[in-house]
Amino acid sequence: MRPPADLSEADAAAELARLAAEIAAADRAYHEHDAPEITDAAYDALRRRNAEIEARFPHLVRADSPGRRVGGAPSGGFAKVAHIVPMLSLGNAFGAEDFAEFCERARRFLGLKEALAFVAEPKIDGLSISLTYEDGVLVRGATRGDGAEGEDVTANLRTIASVPARLHGSAPARIEIRGEVFMTKADFLALNEAQEAAGQKLFANPRNAAAGSLRQLDARITAGRRLSLFAYAMGHSSARVAETHWEYLARLSAWGFQVNPLSRHLASEAEAAAFQAGIGAARAGLAYDIDGVVYKVDDLGLQERLGYVGREPRWAIAWKFPAEQATTLLQDIAIQVGRTGALTPVAQLQPVNVGGVLVTRATLHNEDEIARKDVRVGDTVVLQRAGDVIPQIVSVVLEKRPPDSVAYVFPDTCPVCGSAALRPPGEVVRRCTGGLTCAAQAEERLVHFVSRAAFDIEGLGDKTVREFIAAGLLRGPADIFAVPDHEQEIAAREGWGETSARNLSRAIEARRTIALSRFIYALGIRRIGEANAKLLARHYGSFGNWRDQMKAAVAIGSDARIDLSSIVGIGPAIAEELAEFFAEPRNIATLDELNRLLTIEDAVVPAAAEGVLAGKSIVFTGTLTTMTRPEAKALAERLGAKVSDSVSKRTDLVVVGEDAGSKAKKAAELGVRIATEAQWRALAGV
């Protein structure tokens, strides 16, 4: 695998697209179905690769970047619960160098030179939950879900002995306490013995057993299984309960929670490596599974200043243990065609167990990777769980290569429609030129359109979309909303019936109203995932304004194009993709047809961001002295502002620090409001 520094921009964009898809699939398997398809180490390796490429090419960060997403959507079996403070995930370190870089980033963000104190906690391999207490009494318990809202599993959590029904002593009027529900190795073995004796399916590992037990619709089943909880974090709190995280853990113990006894306070970051080595050596003998250690900046005031970036806090990181590898036979190489026409090679493998997961496929990324590793059909290959659903091939065992082996020749035509598959100069991905005439692309676009993060139409999943396409009921997105007109025809199809057909019609009708961000994401525009779709929706506000501004942005050098490219998180490369989409008349016709059929809701500014800066476009320039520029940008975004990298007549405020240059000059020329750092702090209320 080439280092990010050796990738071209096109190569990087292609690999980020692949990583986003693979990690999303792994998230769904892990968080929504409690059935991970790859090991944690493999998953972490994928995320690490994604983060490295994004760091090298920040303007290519996708809207659906794994760095901006947490977990999976809540399932339909439980009521949904909105977390007062989002439950986000953690960035990963895989060695002392990674941890040192994390510490350096934190100190640079804060403008500090001295070492940071940390709290180190073993990372339990279980299910994250949030417990809400009001006046000391447990009122609600929820899973993490997608980070913003999870599943209400209060009744099940009440059956766990280590979850206090009432907090001991005084506590804030309202507080969210986070922790990890897990099953010990001994309890897992006992459960599987009982499952086997009853002739029921065995659980793959303690994490699956814990998640499956907690998410039972019948709380009596949960009560019959031995689950445990370690508490370790705080969400919302109506009153401050500690000045440091170490003090907070002590409060948790006083309130009646179990806190991992192996947690330690580290006076400086230099102590982390020794602690990591010690925990790694003791790992096998622990009563429960861990996959690393979480290191948190101890000072809660510094945590607040550091805040979050995407899905991850800047003040905490998980230092993970190494990945597992295995060898197996590569039986064939298949070519998959995605919704953007990308041809992706996938290795078909002789089934092999890697870290407790049976693997039958592995990604080969692209033709350059096949050539670089010289992977051939019939080779014995080394696998690593460095990906989501699809692991990666690390290398070939040349000593076992068959004597009649021949190099693999990548196809130059689409295996689905037969159209030419071209590879533009400078790009790593070969794409089918068939466009919407290619059945694979049309099919995948419709599957994407109804996916959970897009229109999320219950009953219209991948299988049903493909069935309806084959039957001639679907050709394009607008046809979906004509499906209710064929209810009787659908009811007569094999495997359907009047009730299921009627339920599908109702589900489709219920999605005739949709948020602008979901609508934009559903269109499947290349490089526009969930996060970028939200950025665009927030920036332009309404469908009509977005459509008009995107059409105007087709012209290179136009004010609309400059404005689009200056949105932090979008940039020129993504702006180019949007311009190409809106330059195609058929796409405009599809948009207008959907607009006639749907109610596309305007973007709404969050209630927490309704201050004087909400919705304002802000540019920072020059050197700030009381906070770093990254901290200032993060603060502005938390207050509902839109941070831009360039000044235009649409800019509302330019904050100038010391040695401000051309941006301050341009702001003055355009008559844009200019604020000093002190004035900016006053506006921000800090």
C-alpha positions, -999 to 999 in steps of 0.1 A, spaced: 0 0 0 15 33 -11 21 60 16 -4 89 13 25 112 2 29 91 -29 -8 93 -39 -20 116 -66 -51 136 -58 -72 113 -80 -58 82 -63 -65 97 -29 -101 106 -38 -107 71 -51 -93 55 -20 -113 77 3 -145 68 -15 -137 31 -11 -128 35 26 -160 54 33 -181 26 18 -162 -2 35 -162 15 69 -200 23 66 -207 -13 59 -186 -24 89 -204 1 111 -238 -12 101 -227 -48 109 -212 -39 142 -236 -13 156 -269 -22 141 -267 -60 138 -243 -69 166 -225 -91 140 -191 -76 131 -177 -89 99 -141 -79 105 -119 -77 136 -114 -45 156 -78 -43 145 -88 -46 108 -114 -19 113 -90 4 130 -65 -1 102 -91 11 77 -99 42 98 -62 49 103 -56 48 65 -86 71 60 -73 96 85 -38 95 70 -51 103 35 -74 130 48 -45 146 67 -25 147 34 -54 159 13 -77 179 36 -96 194 6 -107 159 -4 -124 151 30 -158 136 20 -192 145 34 -196 108 44 -161 106 58 -158 80 85 -141 107 105 -174 125 107 -196 96 114 -203 75 145 -217 40 147 -250 30 130 -286 42 130 -309 29 157 -328 -2 149 -366 -2 146 -371 -25 176 -368 1 203 -381 37 208 -355 63 198 -338 85 224 -320 117 216 -288 121 236 -285 156 252 -248 156 244 -238 134 214 -220 101 220 -190 103 197 -162 79 190 -125 80 195 -95 84 172 -69 56 173 -32 53 180 -13 22 171 21 30 187 41 55 207 47 77 176 9 80 170 3 89 206 31 115 206 15 131 175 -19 132 193 -3 149 223 15 174 201 -17 182 182 -35 188 214 -8 211 228 -6 230 195 -43 235 195 -42 249 230 -9 268 224 7 250 253 43 238 256 42 219 289 33 182 290 -4 171 296 -16 149 324 -38 120 314 -61 94 328 -56 59 312 -85 34 311 -85 -1 296 -108 0 265 -136 -25 271 -149 -44 241 -186 -40 248 -216 -19 240 -216 19 248 -246 32 267 -258 64 283 -277 66 316 -298 96 324 -304 104 361 -328 131 373 -327 140 410 -304 109 415 -329 85 400 -324 65 368 -350 76 343 -336 64 310 -309 43 294 -300 43 257 -274 27 233 -251 50 214 -269 44 181 -257 69 155 -243 92 182 -271 117 181 -299 92 191 -299 57 203 -323 30 214 -343 32 247 -332 0 265 -340 13 300 -359 -18 311 -330 -40 301 -304 -19 318 -324 -20 351 -317 -57 352 -280 -52 354 -267 -53 390 -239 -28 384 -264 -1 371 -275 19 402 -313 26 402 -305 56 425 -272 75 429 -257 74 464 -253 109 479 -258 142 462 -258 145 425 -267 171 398 -304 176 391 -298 160 357 -268 141 345 -259 117 316 -234 90 327 -217 70 300 -203 35 303 -197 1 286 -219 -29 291 -199 -61 287 -199 -98 295 -170 -114 312 -152 -143 295 -165 -167 322 -201 -156 318 -198 -158 280 -186 -194 281 -215 -202 305 -240 -186 282 -228 -205 251 -229 -237 271 -265 -230 279 -273 -220 243 -257 -253 230 -277 -274 255 -309 -257 244 -300 -263 207 -298 -225 201 -273 -204 181 -239 -198 198 -225 -162 201 -193 -155 183 -176 -135 211 -184 -118 244 -191 -84 227 -218 -99 205 -233 -118 234 -234 -86 255 -250 -65 227 -275 -92 218 -285 -97 254 -289 -60 261 -311 -55 229 -337 -81 237 -372 -69 233 -381 -90 264 -362 -77 294 -366 -110 311 -342 -126 287 -317 -98 295 -322 -104 332 -313 -141 327 -279 -132 314 -250 -119 334 -240 -85 321 -217 -60 337 -210 -23 334 -180 0 339 -188 37 340 -162 61 326 -176 93 310 -201 121 314 -224 136 288 -247 164 299 -246 176 335 -268 204 349 -240 212 374 -202 208 374 -192 178 394 -154 178 391 -124 198 378 -106 168 364 -115 135 349 -98 116 377 -120 134 402 -150 125 381 -142 88 382 -140 91 420 -175 107 420 -188 78 399 -175 53 425 -191 73 452 -224 73 434 -223 35 433 -209 27 399 -181 2 391 -151 20 377 -124 -1 361 -98 -6 389 -70 -7 363 -75 30 354 -46 52 363 -37 88 366 -6 97 345 13 128 355 26 133 320 22 118 285 57 102 289 41 76 313 17 63 287 41 39 269 49 20 301 13 18 311 4 5 276 30 -22 278 19 -33 312 -18 -36 302 -8 -54 270 11 -80 290 -18 -85 314 -45 -85 287 -48 -123 283 -53 -128 320 -81 -102 324 -116 -114 331 -130 -94 302 -119 -85 266 -101 -53 259 -87 -40 226 -65 -12 238 -63 17 263 -81 50 262 -61 81 272 -80 112 282 -66 147 290 -73 149 328 -81 186 330 -119 190 322 -113 227 314 -88 218 287 -112 191 274 -138 218 269 -114 240 250 -101 212 229 -137 202 219 -143 179 190 -133 174 153 -158 155 133 -168 124 153 -138 125 177 -128 144 207 -95 162 205 -88 154 242 -89 116 240 -75 87 220 -76 49 220 -42 33 218 -51 0 202 -34 -34 202 -20 -49 169 -40 -66 142 -42 -104 134 -31 -120 101 -38 -153 83 -29 -169 50 -53 -185 25 -58 -193 -12 -69 -166 -37 -94 -185 -59 -105 -157 -83 -107 -120 -88 -141 -104 -94 -149 -69 -106 -176 -49 -90 -192 -18 -105 -203 10 -82 -228 38 -86 -201 62 -99 -189 36 -124 -158 27 -105 -145 -8 -112 -133 -24 -80 -114 -57 -79 -123 -81 -51 -104 -113 -42 -125 -144 -38 -108 -164 -11 -108 -199 3 -126 -193 36 -103 -186 65 -108 -176 101 -92 -142 110 -96 -131 145 -128 -151 150 -144 -140 117 -148 -162 86 -133 -143 57 -142 -152 20 -134 -119 3 -108 -92 4 -104 -58 -13 -77 -54 -40 -85 -17 -42 -75 -10 -79 -54 -22 -108 -22 -5 -95 -24 -23 -62 -28 -56 -80 2 -48 -101 23 -35 -72 17 -65 -51 17 -88 -81 -14 -106 -69 -25 -135 -91 -53 -161 -91 -40 -192 -74 -17 -173 -51 -14 -180 -14 -19 -146 3 -15 -130 37 -47 -113 50 -51 -86 76 -83 -73 92 -74 -38 82 -107 -30 67 -143 -30 75 -164 -56 59 -137 -65 33 -102 -72 47 -70 -64 28 -44 -86 12 -10 -76 28 13 -97 6 18 -128 -15 36 -160 -3 58 -163 -34 72 -197 -23 38 -212 -28 30 -196 -62 20 -222 -88 45 -227 -117 19 -219 -144 8 -187 -127 2 -157 -150 -2 -119 -141 -37 -106 -138 -49 -84 -167 -74 -57 -155 -104 -54 -179 -108 -23 -201 -146 -29 -205 -174 -29 -180 -183 -65 -170 -220 -54 -166 -228 -33 -197 -198 -38 -219 -190 -1 -222 -154 11 -223 -139 14 -189 -115 43 -190 -88 55 -166 -83 93 -170 -47 105 -168 -36 110 -132 -64 88 -117 -61 54 -101 -97 42 -107 -110 29 -140 -146 38 -146 -174 25 -168 -184 51 -194 -220 37 -197 -234 62 -171 -271 56 -164 -273 32 -193 -251 8 -172 -275 -13 -152 -250 -16 -124 -247 21 -119 -284 28 -122 -292 0 -98 -266 12 -72 -278 48 -75 -313 37 -66 -301 15 -37 -282 46 -24 -312 68 -29 -334 48 -5 -305 39 20 -308 47 57 -290 80 56 -310 91 25 -347 85 21 -347 56 45 -378 39 31 -388 10 53 -394 -21 32 -375 -8 2 -340 -22 8 -313 -34 -16 -331 -67 -25 -365 -50 -32 -349 -23 -53 -332 -48 -75 -364 -69 -77 -385 -38 -88 -358 -28 -113 -359 -63 -129 -397 -61 -130 -397 -27 -147 -413 -8 -118 -382 13 -112 -359 32 -136 -351 64 -118 -356 81 -84 -390 96 -93 -404 62 -101 -401 53 -64 -430 76 -56 -452 60 -83 -448 26 -66 -480 30 -45 -499 32 -79 -488 -4 -84 -498 -17 -50 -521 -45 -62 -495 -56 -88 -469 -58 -60 -493 -76 -36 -496 -103 -62 -459 -109 -65 -443 -139 -49 -433 -133 -13 -455 -102 -10 -492 -99 -1 -517 -71 5 -504 -62 40 -467 -59 30 -476 -40 -2 -498 -16 17 -471 -10 43 -446 -3 16 -469 23 0 -474 40 34 -436 40 40 -431 57 6 -458 83 12 -443 91 46 -410 101 28 -425 126 5 -413 152 31 -375 151 36 -348 173 50 -326 191 25 -294 175 37 -309 140 33 -321 149 -2 -287 162 -13 -270 130 1 -296 108 -16 -286 121 -51 -254 101 -49 -232 129 -63 -196 117 -62 -178 128 -30 -210 142 -14 -217 120 17 -237 128 48 -214 154 63 -209 174 31 -246 172 24 -252 188 58 -226 215 51 -243 223 18 -278 223 33 -267 246 62 -248 269 39 -276 274 13 -306 269 35 -333 259 10 -336 236 -20 -344 264 -43 -314 285 -33 -291 255 -34 -303 245 -69 -299 281 -83 -265 286 -67 -252 252 -80 -264 260 -115 -246 294 -113 -215 276 -99 -211 256 -131 -193 287 -145 -157 287 -135 -147 319 -118 -183 329 -110 -192 343 -75 -212 312 -69 -183 289 -77 -159 309 -55 -185 308 -27 -190 271 -30 -152 264 -31 -146 285 0 -169 264 23 -147 247 48 -150 210 42 -160 214 5 -131 229 -14 -123 230 -52 -123 193 -58 -158 187 -44 -170 219 -60 -159 205 -94 -180 173 -88 -211 195 -80 -205 216 -111 -203 186 -133 -235 172 -118 -254 204 -124 -239 209 -159 -259 178 -171 -294 187 -182 -308 153 -173 -298 158 -137 -316 191 -135 -347 175 -150 -345 148 -124 -341 174 -96 -371 194 -108 -392 163 -111 -384 153 -76 -391 188 -63 -426 186 -78 -432 153 -61 -417 161 -27 -416 186 1 -379 194 7 -376 211 41 -353 240 46 -322 235 68 -328 245 104 -302 262 126 -299 241 158 -316 256 189 -282 256 206 -269 279 179 -293 307 177 -270 335 190 -257 365 171 -233 344 151 -257 317 140 -257 314 102 -230 341 98 -201 335 74 -168 341 92 -132 343 80 -102 343 104 -69 358 93 -36 367 109 -22 354 142 -46 352 172 -29 357 206 -55 345 232 -65 313 214 -52 294 184 -69 298 151 -82 261 150 -97 267 185 -114 299 172 -128 281 142 -141 253 163 -158 278 187 -174 297 158 -189 264 144 -202 255 178 -220 288 179 -237 281 145 -214 302 123 -201 291 89 -163 293 87 -149 300 53 -113 301 40 -118 331 16 -134 365 17 -162 374 -7 -191 398 -7 -211 370 10 -188 371 40 -204 386 72 -174 390 94 -136 389 91 -117 384 124 -82 399 121 -53 389 143 -17 401 142 0 404 108 -33 401 89 -26 402 52 -46 401 19 -78 388 34 -81 418 57 -74 441 27 -100 424 6 -126 427 34 -120 464 36 -123 467 -2 -156 449 -2 -170 467 29 -172 435 49 -173 440 87 -139 436 104 -135 426 140 -104 425 162 -97 395 183 -111 412 214 -143 421 195 -146 385 183 -143 371 218 -170 395 229 -193 383 201 -185 347 210 -191 353 247 -158 340 259 
